[in-house]
Each structure stands twice: as C-alpha cells, then as structure tokens.
Amino acid sequence: MNNRVVYTLFQRFQALGFSTLRFNFRGVGKSQGRYDGGIGEISDACAALDFLQAVNPGASSLWVAGYSFGAYVGMQVLMRRPEMGGFVSIAAPASHYDFGFLAPCPCNGLILHGEADELVPEPSVRKLVEKLNTQKGITIDYRTMPAASHVFTPEETDRVADAVEDHVLTRLNGSRMALAAD
C-alpha cells in the first residue's frame, strides 16, 4: 500500500473528493497470512470493499483501482461486484494472468501501461484492451506512456495520476468512492 503508484492514486482520488482506502494484501507488510495466488487476495479486496461501503452507505458510485498484481485483483473484484461504476488498471499483468474472466466486462474503465514495461510487454495489454473493446457497450480508455517501465519513476507517477484524474472526471457521475490496491 506504500508503493509510489498506489499511494499517488490514493491521494489523487482523495483530492477528487472520493472516500478512499488502500491496503496490503495478505502477507505484505505487517498484514497477516501468506500469498494465496490471487484467491485469498480477491477475498482481501472484497473485505476492504465491504468495509468501505459500510462506512459510506449512501455512495452511489464505486470505483476500483489497482497497480500490477493489484490491477489483476481489482478486475476480479469488478466482476464480483455489480455496483462498480468504473475501474483503473495500471500495468495490468496481461502476460502473466488470464483475463478471460472479463467476458462480459461489466463497465468502462481506464487501462494505462508503460510502453517500455520489462515485466509485461505492452502488446499483451493492447490485445486485452482490443478484446474488451469488442464487447457491446464497453469502451476502454487505453493510454500508454512512452519510455515508462513497470516501475514508474516519480515524474511518470505524476503523469499516471493526471491521466487517471482526466479519465475519472470525464466519466464521473454521482457520489464518489474508490478502492486502491497494490
């Protein structure tokens, strides 16, 4: 949760007036448990989301944002929670995990990726975006950052946050709530 990208997203969503929450998955930092290959981590994210909704019962819009593995988990949560209004996926690990579960994708969102990502080749993410954009009523705002690697520099992280803000403000309707995960 202290990753530069996650922390910056958390701050930017707060500045936009969202009720926000960032957290560590099991086994990260001082959290209990051990890595569970995505299954337990999805439960972690859903529990965090339940908490966020409990303290914001009147919220009319819900967003999920994630970076790297958190982007994969966030997309899994998106499929389990029909009340989601949008999503932000940064450096989605499309070459490491099967995103076929996104059929049908329940809402529009932003996928942002570094063109020089050494861990997740950009063409694998572009292929995912193209597949999602063929779904009826779904429009994925796909943005790439030239020369950016998987681990964004502080300057690149600011540009990521600017792109997220631009996307969210373009799509925003109603009450605001976001969940950021790493």
C-alpha positions as CSV (number, residue, x, y, z in Angstrom):
1,M,0.0,0.0,0.0
2,N,3.0,2.2,0.2
3,N,4.0,1.7,-3.4
4,R,4.5,5.0,-5.1
5,V,1.8,4.4,-7.7
6,V,-0.8,3.2,-5.2
7,Y,-0.1,6.0,-2.8
8,T,-0.3,8.6,-5.6
9,L,-3.6,7.1,-6.8
10,F,-4.9,7.2,-3.2
11,Q,-4.0,10.8,-2.9
12,R,-5.5,11.8,-6.2
13,F,-8.8,10.0,-5.6
14,Q,-8.9,11.8,-2.2
15,A,-8.3,15.2,-3.9
16,L,-11.2,14.4,-6.2
17,G,-13.5,14.0,-3.2
18,F,-13.6,10.2,-3.1
19,S,-13.8,8.2,0.1
20,T,-10.7,6.1,-0.4
21,L,-9.0,3.1,1.1
22,R,-5.6,1.5,0.3
23,F,-4.5,-1.8,1.9
24,N,-1.9,-4.5,1.8
25,F,-2.8,-8.0,0.6
26,R,-2.2,-10.9,3.0
27,G,1.4,-11.4,3.8
28,V,2.5,-8.0,2.6
29,G,4.0,-5.5,5.2
30,K,2.5,-6.2,8.6
31,S,-0.6,-7.9,7.3
32,Q,-1.3,-11.5,8.4
33,G,-1.4,-14.5,6.2
34,R,0.6,-15.6,3.1
35,Y,0.3,-15.0,-0.6
36,D,-2.5,-17.2,-2.0
37,G,-2.1,-17.0,-5.7
38,G,-4.8,-14.5,-6.2
39,I,-7.7,-16.3,-4.5
40,G,-7.2,-15.0,-0.9
41,E,-6.2,-11.7,-2.3
42,I,-9.5,-11.3,-4.0
43,S,-11.2,-12.0,-0.7
44,D,-8.9,-9.4,0.9
45,A,-10.0,-6.8,-1.7
46,C,-13.7,-7.7,-1.3
47,A,-13.4,-7.4,2.5
48,A,-11.8,-4.0,2.1
49,L,-14.6,-3.0,-0.3
50,D,-17.3,-4.2,2.2
51,F,-15.7,-2.0,4.9
52,L,-15.6,1.0,2.5
53,Q,-19.2,0.5,1.6
54,A,-20.2,0.1,5.3
55,V,-18.7,3.5,6.2
56,N,-20.2,5.1,3.1
57,P,-23.7,3.6,2.8
58,G,-25.1,6.5,0.7
59,A,-22.4,6.4,-2.0
60,S,-23.9,6.0,-5.5
61,S,-20.7,5.2,-7.4
62,L,-17.9,2.8,-6.7
63,W,-14.6,2.5,-8.4
64,V,-11.7,0.1,-8.1
65,A,-8.1,1.0,-8.9
66,G,-5.1,-1.3,-8.9
67,Y,-1.5,-1.4,-9.9
68,S,0.3,-4.5,-11.3
69,F,-1.0,-7.6,-9.4
70,G,-3.5,-5.2,-7.7
71,A,-4.8,-4.4,-11.2
72,Y,-5.5,-8.1,-11.8
73,V,-7.2,-8.5,-8.4
74,G,-9.2,-5.3,-9.0
75,M,-10.5,-6.6,-12.2
76,Q,-11.5,-9.8,-10.4
77,V,-13.4,-7.8,-7.8
78,L,-15.0,-5.8,-10.6
79,M,-16.6,-9.0,-11.9
80,R,-17.9,-9.9,-8.5
81,R,-19.5,-6.6,-7.6
82,P,-22.2,-5.4,-10.0
83,E,-22.4,-2.0,-8.2
84,M,-19.0,-0.9,-9.7
85,G,-19.1,2.2,-11.7
86,G,-15.6,2.2,-13.2
87,F,-12.1,0.9,-12.9
88,V,-8.5,2.0,-13.3
89,S,-5.9,-0.6,-14.1
90,I,-2.2,0.4,-14.1
91,A,0.4,-2.0,-15.5
92,A,-2.1,-4.9,-15.7
93,P,-0.2,-8.2,-15.9
94,A,-1.9,-9.4,-19.0
95,S,1.0,-11.6,-20.0
96,H,1.1,-13.4,-16.6
97,Y,-2.6,-13.9,-15.9
98,D,-5.6,-14.9,-17.9
99,F,-8.1,-12.0,-18.1
100,G,-10.7,-14.1,-19.9
101,F,-13.0,-13.8,-16.9
102,L,-13.8,-10.3,-18.2
103,A,-16.4,-11.6,-20.5
104,P,-18.6,-9.7,-20.3
105,C,-16.8,-6.7,-18.8
106,P,-19.4,-5.0,-16.6
107,C,-18.3,-1.4,-17.0
108,N,-16.0,1.0,-18.8
109,G,-12.6,1.9,-17.4
110,L,-9.0,3.1,-17.9
111,I,-6.1,0.8,-18.6
112,L,-2.7,2.6,-18.5
113,H,0.5,0.9,-19.4
114,G,4.2,1.8,-19.9
115,E,5.5,1.2,-23.4
116,A,8.8,0.0,-22.0
117,D,7.4,-2.3,-19.4
118,E,10.0,-5.0,-19.0
119,L,7.7,-7.4,-17.0
120,V,4.5,-7.1,-19.0
121,P,5.0,-6.5,-22.7
122,E,2.7,-3.7,-24.0
123,P,1.3,-5.8,-26.9
124,S,-0.2,-8.2,-24.4
125,V,-2.1,-5.4,-22.7
126,R,-3.1,-3.9,-26.0
127,K,-4.5,-7.3,-27.0
128,L,-6.6,-7.4,-23.8
129,V,-7.9,-3.9,-24.5
130,E,-8.8,-4.7,-28.1
131,K,-10.7,-7.8,-26.8
132,L,-12.6,-5.8,-24.2
133,N,-13.4,-3.0,-26.7
134,T,-15.3,-5.5,-28.9
135,Q,-17.8,-6.1,-26.1
136,K,-21.2,-4.3,-26.6
137,G,-21.4,-1.1,-24.6
138,I,-17.9,-1.3,-23.3
139,T,-15.3,1.4,-24.0
140,I,-11.8,1.0,-22.5
141,D,-9.8,4.2,-22.4
142,Y,-6.3,2.8,-23.2
143,R,-3.4,5.0,-22.6
144,T,0.3,4.2,-22.9
145,M,3.3,6.1,-21.6
146,P,6.3,6.2,-23.8
147,A,9.6,5.0,-22.2
148,A,7.8,4.1,-18.9
149,S,8.7,0.8,-17.4
150,H,6.7,-1.4,-15.0
151,V,8.1,0.6,-12.0
152,F,7.1,4.2,-12.8
153,T,9.5,7.0,-11.8
154,P,8.2,9.8,-9.6
155,E,7.7,12.0,-12.6
156,E,5.9,9.2,-14.5
157,T,3.7,8.5,-11.5
158,D,2.5,12.1,-11.5
159,R,1.6,11.7,-15.2
160,V,-0.2,8.5,-14.3
161,A,-2.2,10.3,-11.7
162,D,-3.0,13.1,-14.2
163,A,-4.3,10.5,-16.7
164,V,-6.4,8.9,-14.0
165,E,-7.9,12.2,-12.9
166,D,-8.7,13.1,-16.6
167,H,-10.4,9.8,-17.1
168,V,-12.4,9.8,-13.8
169,L,-13.5,13.4,-14.3
170,T,-14.7,12.6,-17.8
171,R,-16.8,9.7,-16.5
172,L,-17.8,10.9,-13.1
173,N,-21.4,10.8,-12.0
174,G,-22.9,10.9,-8.6
175,S,-21.3,10.1,-5.3
176,R,-17.6,9.0,-5.1
177,M,-15.9,6.0,-3.6
178,A,-12.7,4.3,-4.7
179,L,-10.6,1.3,-3.6
180,A,-6.9,1.2,-4.4
181,A,-4.9,-2.0,-4.2
182,D,-1.3,-3.0,-4.9
